[in-house]
Amino acid sequence: MEKDSALCTRIAHHLVDAINATPVDVAPCQHAMLNDVFPEDIYQDMLGNVPDKQAFRPMSLELFHDSEGISTRDLIELPDIGVARIAEEQQALWWAVGTAIMSTDVKSAVFGCLAEDLAPVFGCNTAEVNDQPIFVSTALRVETESYYMPPHFDDLPRVATMLLYLPPDDSLDGLGTSLYEYLPKWQRPFRKAHRELRRAPFLPNTGMYFSGNKRKSRPGWHGFERSNKAVVGDAPRVSLLTTWYTGTPETHADCPDIVPVGPLP
């Protein structure tokens, strides 16, 4: 497989610029909604090179399947394991995308912006957040049916999440990740325990990142609201999911798609 280091570096620098240019919100947890995530020409190249369905594997066939038992949430692990399953002419692009997102440059930008929420998770001060041992996974995902995920937060070893959305137009807006606040009992005698505060727009070349872990202050409740299938239909929703984990090589030895954060090639 050809590895285009220049393309990888260009993608990473553009993404870091987008992260650094976007103000961080603190309610209900530290997060940011991103625009202009990829250079426009690369974004169009990605849209035109979504791999064939057979290159994806089910995310969880037990949890996500249609009435005929066919998986409705599938993924390709980046940058190496899953890329080997796609067409040879597409491999260099998706290797570069995955390697850029999983780089130290991008992690440092995200963790610097989430430092106040991540420090208590790591048990360190904010200046030390970027010094913690971190592993990362990135997957290209395709979802082909409406689904619902209730409000939840991530336990260790997960510490932060980034979602980058790859729709061709704005027809699927409203299907992004939602962030919630947890209401005290006196505020919800006839209401749900969680109230949606913000939902990421599912628009071209956008995304979000957030501190989705449990904390005493600003716990990162997130999920997906129920969508109206009659309106949404089964149009494929393509995105990139990146998760950062704490741990050591031994911690993640049995998870080959979780790798150490590394420098750009």
QUINORUR-V810329 format. One record per residue. N is the residue number from 1. NEAR is the number of other ideal C-beta (glycine too) atoms within 10 Angstrom. Layout:
n:N near:NEAR
n:N near:NEAR
This chain:
n:1 near:12
n:2 near:11
n:3 near:13
n:4 near:15
n:5 near:11
n:6 near:9
n:7 near:20
n:8 near:22
n:9 near:17
n:10 near:16
n:11 near:27
n:12 near:22
n:13 near:16
n:14 near:18
n:15 near:26
n:16 near:18
n:17 near:12
n:18 near:20
n:19 near:22
n:20 near:10
n:21 near:11
n:22 near:17
n:23 near:7
n:24 near:18
n:25 near:15
n:26 near:12
n:27 near:11
n:28 near:21
n:29 near:25
n:30 near:20
n:31 near:28
n:32 near:20
n:33 near:19
n:34 near:20
n:35 near:13
n:36 near:17
n:37 near:23
n:38 near:23
n:39 near:16
n:40 near:11
n:41 near:8
n:42 near:19
n:43 near:19
n:44 near:14
n:45 near:15
n:46 near:21
n:47 near:14
n:48 near:10
n:49 near:16
n:50 near:19
n:51 near:18
n:52 near:10
n:53 near:11
n:54 near:9
n:55 near:20
n:56 near:22
n:57 near:15
n:58 near:15
n:59 near:17
n:60 near:10
n:61 near:14
n:62 near:7
n:63 near:12
n:64 near:18
n:65 near:15
n:66 near:11
n:67 near:6
n:68 near:5
n:69 near:7
n:70 near:13
n:71 near:22
n:72 near:19
n:73 near:19
n:74 near:22
n:75 near:24
n:76 near:23
n:77 near:21
n:78 near:26
n:79 near:21
n:80 near:15
n:81 near:16
n:82 near:21
n:83 near:23
n:84 near:13
n:85 near:15
n:86 near:22
n:87 near:10
n:88 near:9
n:89 near:9
n:90 near:18
n:91 near:20
n:92 near:17
n:93 near:20
n:94 near:24
n:95 near:23
n:96 near:25
n:97 near:27
n:98 near:28
n:99 near:25
n:100 near:27
n:101 near:24
n:102 near:23
n:103 near:24
n:104 near:16
n:105 near:18
n:106 near:25
n:107 near:21
n:108 near:16
n:109 near:20
n:110 near:24
n:111 near:24
n:112 near:15
n:113 near:21
n:114 near:27
n:115 near:20
n:116 near:16
n:117 near:26
n:118 near:26
n:119 near:18
n:120 near:17
n:121 near:21
n:122 near:20
n:123 near:8
n:124 near:15
n:125 near:10
n:126 near:16
n:127 near:9
n:128 near:13
n:129 near:22
n:130 near:17
n:131 near:10
n:132 near:17
n:133 near:13
n:134 near:21
n:135 near:20
n:136 near:24
n:137 near:22
n:138 near:28
n:139 near:21
n:140 near:26
n:141 near:18
n:142 near:21
n:143 near:22
n:144 near:18
n:145 near:20
n:146 near:18
n:147 near:16
n:148 near:9
n:149 near:14
n:150 near:12
n:151 near:19
n:152 near:14
n:153 near:18
n:154 near:19
n:155 near:10
n:156 near:12
n:157 near:17
n:158 near:17
n:159 near:25
n:160 near:29
n:161 near:21
n:162 near:25
n:163 near:21
n:164 near:25
n:165 near:24
n:166 near:23
n:167 near:21
n:168 near:14
n:169 near:8
n:170 near:11
n:171 near:13
n:172 near:22
n:173 near:16
n:174 near:16
n:175 near:23
n:176 near:23
n:177 near:23
n:178 near:18
n:179 near:24
n:180 near:25
n:181 near:19
n:182 near:14
n:183 near:13
n:184 near:8
n:185 near:7
n:186 near:6
n:187 near:11
n:188 near:13
n:189 near:6
n:190 near:4
n:191 near:9
n:192 near:11
n:193 near:14
n:194 near:20
n:195 near:15
n:196 near:15
n:197 near:15
n:198 near:18
n:199 near:18
n:200 near:24
n:201 near:18
n:202 near:21
n:203 near:18
n:204 near:21
n:205 near:21
n:206 near:21
n:207 near:29
n:208 near:23
n:209 near:27
n:210 near:28
n:211 near:29
n:212 near:25
n:213 near:25
n:214 near:14
n:215 near:15
n:216 near:6
n:217 near:9
n:218 near:18
n:219 near:18
n:220 near:26
n:221 near:24
n:222 near:26
n:223 near:17
n:224 near:17
n:225 near:16
n:226 near:10
n:227 near:17
n:228 near:9
n:229 near:11
n:230 near:7
n:231 near:8
n:232 near:15
n:233 near:13
n:234 near:12
n:235 near:14
n:236 near:16
n:237 near:22
n:238 near:18
n:239 near:20
n:240 near:24
n:241 near:18
n:242 near:22
n:243 near:19
n:244 near:26
n:245 near:20
n:246 near:19
n:247 near:18
n:248 near:10
n:249 near:10
n:250 near:7
n:251 near:14
n:252 near:19
n:253 near:10
n:254 near:7
n:255 near:13
n:256 near:11
n:257 near:15
n:258 near:19
n:259 near:20
n:260 near:14
n:261 near:18
n:262 near:12
n:263 near:7
n:264 near:16
n:265 near:14
